[in-house]
Amino acid sequence: MEHLALRGGADNPHPFHRAIALQGAAWLACMFEDWVRLASLAADLQTVASEYGYQFYLGVGQIFHACALATGNIHTQTEQRIADGYQQYMLCEGGMLFHSFQAWKRGELLLSAGQPSQARQLLHGAIELALEHGERAYLVELLDMHARTWIAVGDLDNAERELGSALSTAKALGAAAGSLLVATRLAQLLLQRGRRHEALDHLTRALRGVERDTAFPRFAQALQLQAILAQTISMPCQPEDPQHELCAEPR
C-alpha cells in the first residue's frame, strides 16, 4: 500500500499510472479498514481522474471515498453515492467490473440504515449475478451480508443456515479473509444461541494457519472472540441480558 501510494504521487509524470496505483492503494486501505488513509487516497484518485477524463477511475474514487465516509451516520446518502459512482461512471466503461464490491458495500449501508429487506433484495441479485458470471472475489462477503439481513430481522435459523453455507464456500475457494469473517459471525450467532463450544470450534479452525502478527481488524476481532470463548467456556450465559458481552447481538 505504501509503495502504491508513492507511485500515485504528483511527482509521477504518467497520470494513468498514477490512477492505477491510487486505485490499488485505496483498495488495500479499504480491505484493511484504514478509513483515514482511504479517504485521502480516494480523494487523490478522484482529482487525477477528473483532471484527465478517466471516467472509470472517477467512479472508483467516488466508491472508495463513500466507503471511507461509511463510518459516519449518513448511511442512506453514502449508499447512493456508491450506486451513482458505479452506475454513472463505471458500468458504461467497465462492464460488470466492481459489481460485487459495490453491492457488498451498499448492502452494509442499507443494513446500517435499518433497511434489511432492501439490502437482502440487492444482495440476492448480486449473488445470482456473481454465480452466473463466475465471480469469486467478493462472493463470500456477499453471502455473509445476506445472512446478516436475516439476523437483523431476528430470523436466526435462516441466518445460521446461510452462514454455514458461506463458510463452506469460503473454505472451498481458499478465502482466508472470508473464512475469518464468516466464522466470527457464525461464532457470535452460536454464542447468542447458547452453543459456545460449537462457536469456539468454528473460530479455532478458521484461525489455523493465519500469521499471528497479521495487521487486519477482522483477524484481531476473531482472536479476541476466541480468547473470550476459551476463557469463559464454563460460564453460564444469560441470552436475555442484552448488555452481557458474550450474549450481545452480532454486529
C-alpha positions as CSV (number, residue, x, y, z in Angstrom):
1,M,0.0,0.0,0.0
2,E,2.8,2.4,0.9
3,H,4.6,1.6,-2.4
4,L,1.5,2.1,-4.5
5,A,0.7,5.4,-2.7
6,L,4.2,6.7,-3.6
7,R,3.7,5.7,-7.2
8,G,0.4,7.6,-7.2
9,G,2.1,10.8,-6.0
10,A,2.1,14.0,-8.0
11,D,5.7,13.5,-9.0
12,N,4.8,10.6,-11.2
13,P,4.7,12.1,-14.8
14,H,2.3,9.4,-16.1
15,P,-1.3,10.2,-14.9
16,F,-2.8,6.9,-16.0
17,H,-0.2,5.0,-14.0
18,R,-1.0,7.3,-11.1
19,A,-4.7,6.4,-11.3
20,I,-3.9,2.7,-11.3
21,A,-1.6,2.9,-8.4
22,L,-4.0,5.0,-6.4
23,Q,-6.8,2.5,-7.1
24,G,-4.6,-0.3,-5.8
25,A,-3.6,1.6,-2.7
26,A,-7.2,2.6,-2.0
27,W,-8.4,-1.0,-2.4
28,L,-5.8,-2.2,0.2
29,A,-6.7,0.6,2.6
30,C,-10.4,-0.4,2.3
31,M,-9.7,-4.1,2.8
32,F,-7.6,-3.3,5.9
33,E,-10.2,-0.8,7.1
34,D,-7.8,2.2,7.2
35,W,-10.5,4.7,6.7
36,V,-8.4,7.9,7.2
37,R,-5.9,6.8,4.6
38,L,-8.7,5.6,2.3
39,A,-10.4,9.0,2.3
40,S,-7.1,10.7,1.3
41,L,-6.2,8.1,-1.4
42,A,-9.8,8.2,-2.9
43,A,-9.8,12.0,-3.0
44,D,-6.4,11.9,-4.9
45,L,-7.8,9.3,-7.3
46,Q,-10.9,11.4,-8.0
47,T,-8.7,14.5,-8.6
48,V,-6.4,12.7,-11.1
49,A,-9.4,11.0,-12.8
50,S,-11.3,14.2,-13.1
51,E,-8.4,16.2,-14.5
52,Y,-7.5,13.7,-17.2
53,G,-11.0,12.4,-18.0
54,Y,-10.7,8.9,-16.7
55,Q,-14.4,8.3,-16.1
56,F,-14.0,4.7,-14.9
57,Y,-11.5,5.7,-12.2
58,L,-13.6,8.7,-11.3
59,G,-16.3,6.2,-10.3
60,V,-13.8,4.0,-8.5
61,G,-12.6,7.0,-6.5
62,Q,-16.2,8.0,-5.6
63,I,-17.0,4.5,-4.4
64,F,-13.9,4.3,-2.2
65,H,-14.5,7.8,-0.9
66,A,-18.0,6.8,0.1
67,C,-16.6,3.7,1.8
68,A,-14.4,5.9,3.9
69,L,-17.4,8.0,4.9
70,A,-19.4,5.0,5.8
71,T,-18.1,5.0,9.3
72,G,-20.4,8.1,9.9
73,N,-24.1,8.1,10.3
74,I,-25.4,9.2,6.9
75,H,-25.8,5.7,5.6
76,T,-28.6,6.3,3.0
77,Q,-26.7,9.2,1.3
78,T,-23.5,7.2,1.3
79,E,-25.1,4.2,-0.2
80,Q,-26.5,6.4,-3.0
81,R,-23.0,7.8,-3.7
82,I,-21.7,4.3,-4.2
83,A,-24.6,3.4,-6.5
84,D,-24.1,6.6,-8.5
85,G,-20.3,6.1,-8.8
86,Y,-20.9,2.6,-10.2
87,Q,-23.8,3.3,-12.5
88,Q,-22.8,6.7,-13.9
89,Y,-19.1,6.3,-14.3
90,M,-18.1,2.6,-14.2
91,L,-20.9,0.4,-15.7
92,C,-20.7,2.0,-19.1
93,E,-16.8,1.9,-19.1
94,G,-16.0,-1.4,-17.4
95,G,-19.0,-3.7,-17.8
96,M,-19.6,-5.8,-14.6
97,L,-16.2,-5.0,-13.0
98,F,-16.7,-3.9,-9.4
99,H,-20.4,-5.0,-9.4
100,S,-19.9,-7.5,-6.4
101,F,-17.8,-5.0,-4.5
102,Q,-20.3,-2.1,-4.7
103,A,-23.2,-4.4,-3.9
104,W,-21.4,-5.6,-0.8
105,K,-20.7,-2.1,0.4
106,R,-24.2,-0.8,-0.4
107,G,-25.7,-3.8,1.4
108,E,-23.7,-2.9,4.5
109,L,-25.0,0.7,4.4
110,L,-28.6,-0.3,3.7
111,L,-28.5,-2.6,6.7
112,S,-27.0,0.1,8.9
113,A,-29.8,2.4,7.7
114,G,-32.4,-0.1,9.0
115,Q,-33.4,-1.4,5.6
116,P,-32.8,-5.2,5.8
117,S,-35.4,-6.0,3.1
118,Q,-33.9,-3.6,0.6
119,A,-30.4,-4.9,1.4
120,R,-31.5,-8.5,1.0
121,Q,-33.0,-7.8,-2.4
122,L,-29.9,-6.1,-3.6
123,L,-27.6,-8.8,-2.3
124,H,-29.7,-11.6,-3.7
125,G,-29.4,-10.1,-7.1
126,A,-25.7,-9.6,-6.7
127,I,-25.1,-13.2,-5.6
128,E,-27.1,-14.5,-8.6
129,L,-25.1,-12.4,-10.9
130,A,-21.8,-13.4,-9.3
131,L,-22.6,-17.0,-9.7
132,E,-23.8,-16.6,-13.2
133,H,-20.5,-14.9,-14.3
134,G,-18.2,-17.0,-12.1
135,E,-17.2,-14.0,-9.9
136,R,-15.5,-15.2,-6.8
137,A,-13.6,-12.2,-5.4
138,Y,-16.4,-10.9,-3.1
139,L,-18.8,-13.9,-3.2
140,V,-18.2,-14.8,0.5
141,E,-18.7,-11.2,1.6
142,L,-22.0,-11.1,-0.3
143,L,-23.2,-14.3,1.3
144,D,-22.2,-13.0,4.7
145,M,-24.1,-9.8,4.2
146,H,-27.2,-11.7,3.0
147,A,-27.1,-13.8,6.3
148,R,-26.8,-10.5,8.3
149,T,-30.1,-9.3,6.8
150,W,-31.8,-12.3,8.5
151,I,-30.0,-11.6,11.8
152,A,-31.3,-8.0,11.6
153,V,-34.9,-9.3,11.5
154,G,-34.4,-11.9,14.1
155,D,-34.6,-15.0,11.8
156,L,-31.6,-16.8,13.3
157,D,-32.4,-20.2,11.7
158,N,-32.1,-18.7,8.2
159,A,-29.0,-16.7,9.3
160,E,-27.2,-19.8,10.7
161,R,-28.0,-21.9,7.6
162,E,-26.7,-19.2,5.3
163,L,-23.6,-18.6,7.4
164,G,-22.8,-22.3,7.3
165,S,-23.1,-22.2,3.5
166,A,-20.9,-19.1,3.3
167,L,-18.3,-20.7,5.5
168,S,-18.2,-23.8,3.2
169,T,-17.9,-21.6,0.2
170,A,-15.0,-19.6,1.8
171,K,-13.2,-22.9,2.5
172,A,-13.8,-24.2,-1.0
173,L,-12.4,-21.0,-2.5
174,G,-9.4,-20.9,-0.1
175,A,-10.5,-17.4,1.0
176,A,-8.8,-17.0,4.4
177,A,-10.2,-13.5,5.0
178,G,-13.7,-14.6,4.0
179,S,-13.4,-17.6,6.4
180,L,-12.4,-15.4,9.2
181,L,-15.3,-13.0,8.5
182,V,-18.0,-15.7,8.4
183,A,-16.5,-17.9,11.2
184,T,-16.5,-14.9,13.5
185,R,-20.1,-14.0,12.6
186,L,-21.2,-17.6,13.0
187,A,-19.4,-17.9,16.3
188,Q,-21.2,-14.8,17.6
189,L,-24.5,-16.2,16.4
190,L,-23.9,-19.6,18.0
191,L,-22.9,-17.8,21.2
192,Q,-26.1,-15.9,21.2
193,R,-27.9,-19.2,20.9
194,G,-26.0,-20.8,23.8
195,R,-23.8,-23.1,21.7
196,R,-20.4,-21.8,23.0
197,H,-18.4,-25.0,22.3
198,E,-19.5,-25.1,18.7
199,A,-18.7,-21.4,18.3
200,L,-15.2,-21.9,19.6
201,D,-14.7,-24.9,17.3
202,H,-15.6,-22.9,14.1
203,L,-13.5,-19.9,15.1
204,T,-10.4,-22.1,16.0
205,R,-10.5,-23.8,12.7
206,A,-10.7,-20.5,10.8
207,L,-7.7,-19.1,12.7
208,R,-5.4,-22.0,11.9
209,G,-2.6,-21.1,9.6
210,V,-3.0,-17.3,9.9
211,E,0.1,-15.4,11.0
212,R,-0.3,-14.1,14.5
213,D,1.1,-10.7,13.6
214,T,-1.4,-10.0,10.8
215,A,-2.4,-6.4,10.9
216,F,-6.0,-6.9,10.0
217,P,-9.0,-5.8,12.1
218,R,-11.0,-8.8,11.1
219,F,-8.2,-11.1,12.4
220,A,-8.0,-9.1,15.7
221,Q,-11.7,-9.4,16.2
222,A,-11.6,-13.2,15.7
223,L,-8.7,-13.5,18.1
224,Q,-10.4,-11.5,20.7
225,L,-13.6,-13.6,20.5
226,Q,-11.6,-16.8,20.5
227,A,-9.8,-15.7,23.7
228,I,-13.1,-14.8,25.4
229,L,-14.7,-18.1,24.5
230,A,-11.7,-20.1,25.7
231,Q,-11.6,-18.3,29.0
232,T,-15.3,-18.4,29.8
233,I,-16.3,-21.7,28.2
234,S,-17.7,-22.9,31.6
235,M,-19.5,-19.6,32.5
236,P,-23.3,-19.7,32.2
237,C,-24.7,-17.4,29.5
238,Q,-27.8,-15.3,30.0
239,P,-29.1,-14.5,26.5
240,E,-31.9,-12.4,27.9
241,D,-29.3,-9.9,29.1
242,P,-28.5,-7.6,26.1
243,Q,-25.6,-6.0,28.0
244,H,-23.8,-9.3,28.6
245,E,-20.6,-9.2,26.5
246,L,-20.9,-12.8,25.3
247,C,-24.6,-12.6,24.5
248,A,-24.7,-9.4,22.6
249,E,-26.3,-9.5,19.1
250,P,-23.6,-9.9,16.4
251,R,-22.8,-6.7,14.5
